[in-house]
Amino acid sequence: MNIYKNINLRKACTVIITGSILFSTSCKKSFLHVDPQGQQPAETFWKTQDDATAAVSSIYGNLRSWSNTAFPALAVESIGSDEAEKGSTANDASYLNNFDDFTATATDGQILGFWEGQYQNINLCNQVLDNVPGITMDENLKSRYLAEAKFVRAYSYFRLVRAFGDVPLRLKVPKEVSEFNIPRTPKAEVWAAIENDLKDAEAILPATYPAADLGRITKGAALSLHAKVAMYQKKWDQVLSLTNTVMGLGYSLLPNYETLYRVSNENGSESVFEINCVYNPSIKDASNSQYAQVQGVRTQTGYWGFNVPTPALESAYETGDPRRTATILYVGTTTTEGDAITANPGDPTKYNHKAYVPFSSPWDNGNPRGSQQNVRVLRYADVLLMNAEAANELGNSGQAISSLELVRARARQGNNAILPKVTTTDQGALRTAIYHERQVELAMESDRYFDVIRQGRATAVFGPKGWKANKNEVWPIPQNEIDISVGVLSQNTGY
């Protein structure tokens, strides 16, 4: 009855549809709400359209779990970069420093947690993809559910392949003993599987949803993730084509950069894909996102103060760029919402403003503080910057400058005395400008670390922190996985 957290477990599993990942009473996110299922045996499940709906809701719910959005994700995808460091107090969770100085080993619990979180997502997706086709239900809804599952499976494999390189590729629920313990698949094959899933998803998913389903995965999300996947492989023609398509779907940048991270603007005009989170005092297991809790201001009860901005990020902003204070929340300041950010000895002096939830927001001691804060995964600004980078790499400086300027113009917020328009047509100089814009526009959104690696600049940028070429391009495979596989899984070089 347990979900197989470990992809190499050598015993059969049955579906688990649990309260911790299914519930919401928010009308805005009603697709996350299903009735409690307990630990329903698989043989009595997968019978009706309601079963399919519950199973797909479990996919969405699991995306906001600890492994997907809290310590494991922040350790693997953020703290290794030059924009973030551990935070909190010196002795609190000091093991996270191992990701900042690249001394993390294969036995680190955050490595295992991240791996397990992605394969939990994949397991839930595979159960839907294996079982929903056999259910008699509305065929259009069935097709959409399968497309949503393929998107999330692609998203999780994207996170895995850029973190670990070669990883076991599982595209169905294992049934035979021989199907459980499988070796790592070459990353080229994993990338290809990701692209296949996204092609299938983007052909089916709608561009928009009615209000009750706002926040579900859209065609734009599939196209945008596909563009990012292509960007990591330097398939610039694909990146340009895919982002051009997304740019025609009606997305727009919010006028005020800071406000796009507040709860009131979740799933707004700039949102391409968000992990939807909820606060539900009546069903506490629904309020399970700790994304904001672990990063919030420590002087406020319930917040922990991890994953804080670095001096390197502070210095990256051009003079007067409003995105600096919209991203870095300084002790001694007062937020737009009226919250005074005060200091305690030994606590950080700055925090991730993008994870900030106003102190007056509802919460209770039975739920994580800030559990209603969505996690922004793909924004329209990212699409524009991918478009600019692809256009520049293909020699089209005019389009590159145009897309880049849309992002900078929004950042100016009407102040033409700051952030001058980039006008250079030199490919190298324009590339540098686009890289810089990605750094400051997407700061503290878990993009920077792998961005710098795929750009080939990690030795220069991260080398002073301990990053080593031919090793730190990937993290170690969890030792627990290797042990359970009895050596079927191999370790990455240097670990």
Secondary structure, DSSP 8 states (H G I E B T S, - for coil): ----SSTT-SS-------GGGT----GGGGGG------S--GGGSS-SHHHHHHHHHHHHHHTTSHHHHSHHHHIIIIITSSSEEEES-TTTTGGGHHHHTT---TT-HHHHHHHHHHHHHHHHHHHHHHHGGGS-S-HHHHHHHHHHHHHHHHHHHHHHHHHHSSB----S---SGGGTS---B-HHHHHHHHHHHHHHHHHHS-S---GGGTTS--HHHHHHHHHHHHHHTT-HHHHHHHHHHHHTTT----S-TGGGGSGGGTT-TTEEEEE-----TTSGGG----HHHHHS-TTSTT---EEEE-HHHHHHS-TT-THHHHHEEETT-B-TTS-B----TTS-SEEEGGG---TTS---TTS-TTTT--EEEEEHHHHHHHHHHHHHHTT-HHHHHHHHHHHHHHHHTT-TTSS-------HHHHHHHHHHHHHHHSTTSS-HHHHHHHTT-HHHHHGGGT--TTTTTS----HHHHHHTTTSS---TT-
